[in-house]
């Protein structure tokens, strides 16, 4: 009897820990110098024949980006979908997981990685100029350890996954304008596709959009790039879904007082915590996840609805492709 009680006690004590045990998910990420082009086509793709005004006078600028690699050799970068643009790699996990982010600074100034929303200690804050991970010198590396506890996961009225920002926090403002921005998506416990794939199983496709006015020329109008994922005037491409798909849109914003954004879809509506709308309000450091059923085939505008931002090119198009129809075999020979 005493042996049985001991077994029961061990099970009861261990159960909470087993329930919260998750995967350790490793990422290898480098900060690197790049040249960024806000309109790679060189054209206003929204209105062919029109120029891009003062915002098109200069399109390429030196910047930095977070680049994900396959392993600790940092030799093979992992390609990203076209629509991600300037965003760094999307870090994925399920509540209960731990993220180990091996960061290497391949740039020419100190940078860091600071996550919103996750659980970490002072050394893994990546900010405030204190702690081991606050300021990683050029050529140096640091492994950040971030826990996806219940406080980092979806709340009771949230969808099955939510988005968090991460960014460099050494020069609090300049690092963001320089392009060191990415996102983390956390899935509710038990809603992941599998232990190997932490994406939510109730979603067919997800997109992430950063709305931000990049200040490239100390406030000069032509250097204020009103961008979606780092692109202007329709140069953000690849936002495509198939009719009937369940699509989750992760919307984020950063910047200054000019970064009051209203993300607006033509052709469809979304559910925002049970509220039906086609416009989502965003302020700097906003992070919002909304759901859509893509049931209206066509190519539609997607843009910030603030007047000045539309004028400056914070607009693109997205597409819902018709669902392919099943092939029907021709009838066989008919009996006499």
SELUM-772995 format. One record per residue (C-alpha): x, y, z. Coordinates in steps of 0.25 Angstrom, whole numbers. Example, Ala and Ser with C-alpha at 12.3 -4.5 7.8 and 13.67 -1.06 7.14 Angstrom:
BEGIN
[r [49, -18, 31]]
[r [55, -4, 29]]
***
This chain:
BEGIN
[r [0, 0, 0]]
[r [11, 10, 4]]
[r [18, 7, -10]]
[r [5, 10, -17]]
[r [4, 23, -10]]
[r [18, 27, -13]]
[r [16, 24, -28]]
[r [3, 32, -28]]
[r [10, 44, -21]]
[r [22, 43, -31]]
[r [11, 44, -43]]
[r [4, 56, -36]]
[r [17, 63, -34]]
[r [22, 61, -47]]
[r [9, 63, -55]]
[r [10, 79, -55]]
[r [24, 78, -60]]
[r [21, 68, -71]]
[r [9, 76, -75]]
[r [18, 88, -78]]
[r [30, 81, -84]]
[r [32, 86, -98]]
[r [42, 86, -109]]
[r [56, 93, -109]]
[r [55, 100, -123]]
[r [69, 105, -128]]
[r [71, 116, -138]]
[r [84, 122, -144]]
[r [82, 137, -147]]
[r [92, 147, -152]]
[r [92, 162, -153]]
[r [98, 166, -167]]
[r [100, 178, -175]]
[r [91, 179, -188]]
[r [87, 189, -198]]
[r [72, 190, -198]]
[r [63, 195, -209]]
[r [49, 200, -206]]
[r [44, 197, -220]]
[r [52, 187, -227]]
[r [44, 188, -240]]
[r [48, 203, -240]]
[r [33, 205, -243]]
[r [20, 210, -237]]
[r [13, 196, -238]]
[r [0, 202, -233]]
[r [-2, 212, -244]]
[r [7, 209, -257]]
[r [11, 221, -264]]
[r [11, 229, -251]]
[r [24, 232, -243]]
[r [26, 230, -228]]
[r [28, 245, -226]]
[r [39, 250, -216]]
[r [39, 236, -210]]
[r [44, 230, -223]]
[r [56, 239, -225]]
[r [65, 230, -217]]
[r [61, 215, -214]]
[r [73, 208, -209]]
[r [80, 210, -195]]
[r [90, 203, -187]]
[r [83, 195, -176]]
[r [85, 183, -167]]
[r [76, 170, -167]]
[r [74, 158, -158]]
[r [78, 146, -167]]
[r [74, 131, -162]]
[r [84, 120, -165]]
[r [83, 105, -165]]
[r [93, 102, -154]]
[r [105, 107, -146]]
[r [114, 109, -158]]
[r [106, 121, -163]]
[r [109, 116, -177]]
[r [95, 113, -183]]
[r [84, 124, -182]]
[r [70, 119, -181]]
[r [61, 126, -192]]
[r [49, 133, -187]]
[r [36, 135, -195]]
[r [36, 147, -204]]
[r [25, 154, -196]]
[r [34, 155, -183]]
[r [42, 166, -190]]
[r [51, 173, -180]]
[r [46, 165, -168]]
[r [56, 156, -160]]
[r [53, 141, -159]]
[r [40, 137, -153]]
[r [43, 129, -140]]
[r [32, 119, -136]]
[r [28, 111, -124]]
[r [17, 106, -115]]
[r [14, 109, -101]]
[r [24, 101, -92]]
[r [35, 102, -102]]
[r [49, 109, -101]]
[r [55, 117, -112]]
[r [70, 116, -113]]
[r [74, 127, -122]]
[r [89, 127, -126]]
[r [92, 141, -131]]
[r [105, 145, -138]]
[r [108, 159, -141]]
[r [114, 160, -155]]
[r [112, 175, -156]]
[r [121, 187, -153]]
[r [114, 192, -140]]
[r [108, 186, -127]]
[r [94, 180, -129]]
[r [85, 171, -120]]
[r [72, 163, -121]]
[r [61, 167, -111]]
[r [48, 160, -111]]
[r [34, 165, -107]]
[r [25, 156, -99]]
[r [34, 145, -95]]
[r [40, 140, -82]]
[r [55, 143, -80]]
[r [65, 147, -70]]
[r [74, 160, -70]]
[r [85, 154, -78]]
[r [75, 150, -89]]
[r [67, 163, -90]]
[r [76, 168, -101]]
[r [73, 183, -96]]
[r [76, 194, -86]]
[r [91, 193, -88]]
[r [93, 183, -77]]
[r [93, 168, -77]]
[r [102, 158, -85]]
[r [93, 159, -97]]
[r [90, 174, -97]]
[r [101, 178, -107]]
[r [108, 168, -116]]
[r [120, 174, -122]]
[r [124, 172, -137]]
[r [129, 158, -139]]
[r [124, 153, -126]]
[r [113, 143, -123]]
[r [102, 141, -112]]
[r [92, 130, -110]]
[r [79, 136, -105]]
[r [69, 127, -97]]
[r [55, 131, -97]]
[r [43, 123, -91]]
[r [29, 122, -97]]
[r [22, 121, -84]]
[r [7, 123, -82]]
[r [9, 138, -81]]
[r [15, 138, -95]]
[r [4, 130, -102]]
[r [-10, 133, -106]]
[r [-20, 138, -96]]
[r [-34, 133, -94]]
[r [-40, 142, -105]]
[r [-28, 141, -115]]
[r [-27, 132, -127]]
[r [-19, 120, -126]]
[r [-6, 127, -129]]
[r [-1, 141, -127]]
[r [10, 150, -131]]
[r [22, 157, -124]]
[r [32, 166, -129]]
[r [47, 165, -127]]
[r [58, 175, -131]]
[r [71, 181, -128]]
[r [72, 190, -115]]
[r [86, 196, -115]]
[r [82, 209, -121]]
[r [68, 208, -118]]
[r [63, 216, -130]]
[r [74, 215, -141]]
[r [74, 200, -140]]
[r [60, 199, -144]]
[r [61, 209, -155]]
[r [73, 201, -160]]
[r [64, 189, -162]]
[r [67, 179, -150]]
[r [53, 175, -148]]
[r [46, 161, -148]]
[r [34, 154, -142]]
[r [32, 142, -132]]
[r [19, 134, -134]]
[r [14, 126, -121]]
[r [4, 115, -123]]
[r [-6, 111, -111]]
[r [-2, 98, -104]]
[r [-8, 86, -111]]
[r [-11, 94, -124]]
[r [2, 91, -131]]
[r [2, 83, -144]]
[r [12, 74, -137]]
[r [24, 74, -128]]
[r [33, 76, -140]]
[r [24, 87, -146]]
[r [19, 98, -136]]
[r [10, 105, -146]]
[r [-5, 105, -142]]
[r [-13, 93, -148]]
[r [-26, 102, -150]]
[r [-19, 111, -160]]
[r [-16, 108, -175]]
[r [-7, 120, -177]]
[r [-1, 132, -170]]
[r [4, 146, -174]]
[r [12, 156, -165]]
[r [12, 171, -169]]
[r [20, 182, -163]]
[r [15, 196, -165]]
[r [26, 206, -163]]
[r [31, 219, -168]]
[r [46, 217, -169]]
[r [53, 230, -167]]
[r [65, 230, -176]]
[r [69, 244, -177]]
[r [67, 251, -164]]
[r [52, 255, -167]]
[r [54, 259, -181]]
[r [41, 256, -188]]
[r [47, 247, -199]]
[r [54, 239, -189]]
[r [42, 236, -181]]
[r [39, 222, -187]]
[r [24, 218, -184]]
[r [27, 204, -185]]
[r [20, 190, -183]]
[r [30, 180, -180]]
[r [40, 190, -186]]
[r [34, 192, -199]]
[r [26, 204, -205]]
[r [16, 206, -217]]
[r [12, 192, -219]]
[r [26, 186, -219]]
[r [22, 176, -207]]
[r [19, 163, -215]]
[r [15, 149, -212]]
[r [2, 151, -203]]
[r [-6, 140, -209]]
[r [-16, 131, -203]]
[r [-25, 120, -209]]
[r [-41, 121, -209]]
[r [-46, 115, -196]]
[r [-33, 115, -188]]
[r [-33, 120, -174]]
[r [-23, 131, -173]]
[r [-17, 138, -161]]
[r [-11, 152, -162]]
[r [-1, 156, -152]]
[r [0, 171, -152]]
[r [12, 179, -146]]
[r [16, 193, -146]]
[r [28, 201, -141]]
[r [34, 215, -142]]
[r [30, 229, -137]]
[r [18, 238, -136]]
[r [15, 238, -151]]
[r [13, 223, -149]]
[r [-2, 223, -147]]
[r [-7, 212, -157]]
[r [-20, 206, -161]]
[r [-18, 193, -169]]
[r [-29, 191, -179]]
[r [-32, 179, -188]]
[r [-41, 181, -200]]
[r [-49, 168, -204]]
[r [-50, 162, -190]]
[r [-53, 164, -176]]
[r [-45, 159, -163]]
[r [-49, 155, -149]]
[r [-42, 162, -138]]
[r [-45, 156, -125]]
[r [-59, 153, -130]]
[r [-61, 166, -136]]
[r [-64, 167, -151]]
[r [-56, 178, -158]]
[r [-47, 181, -170]]
[r [-38, 191, -163]]
[r [-29, 189, -152]]
[r [-23, 201, -144]]
[r [-8, 200, -141]]
[r [2, 209, -133]]
[r [17, 207, -131]]
[r [20, 194, -125]]
[r [6, 189, -128]]
[r [4, 174, -130]]
[r [-9, 168, -134]]
[r [-13, 155, -140]]
[r [-27, 154, -148]]
[r [-33, 143, -156]]
[r [-40, 142, -170]]
[r [-46, 132, -179]]
[r [-41, 135, -193]]
[r [-54, 133, -200]]
[r [-55, 144, -210]]
[r [-45, 141, -222]]
[r [-39, 153, -228]]
[r [-27, 163, -227]]
[r [-29, 173, -217]]
[r [-23, 186, -210]]
[r [-17, 184, -197]]
[r [-12, 197, -190]]
[r [-11, 207, -179]]
[r [-23, 216, -180]]
[r [-17, 228, -174]]
[r [-17, 238, -185]]
[r [-3, 243, -185]]
[r [2, 229, -184]]
[r [-6, 225, -197]]
[r [0, 237, -204]]
[r [14, 232, -200]]
[r [12, 218, -205]]
[r [8, 210, -193]]
[r [0, 201, -202]]
[r [0, 188, -209]]
[r [-9, 177, -215]]
[r [-12, 163, -210]]
[r [-19, 151, -218]]
[r [-29, 140, -215]]
[r [-27, 130, -225]]
[r [-39, 122, -229]]
[r [-39, 108, -224]]
[r [-36, 98, -235]]
[r [-48, 90, -240]]
[r [-47, 75, -239]]
[r [-44, 68, -253]]
[r [-56, 60, -257]]
[r [-53, 48, -266]]
[r [-61, 48, -279]]
[r [-72, 38, -280]]
[r [-69, 24, -285]]
[r [-76, 18, -297]]
[r [-91, 17, -295]]
[r [-98, 4, -296]]
[r [-107, 1, -308]]
***
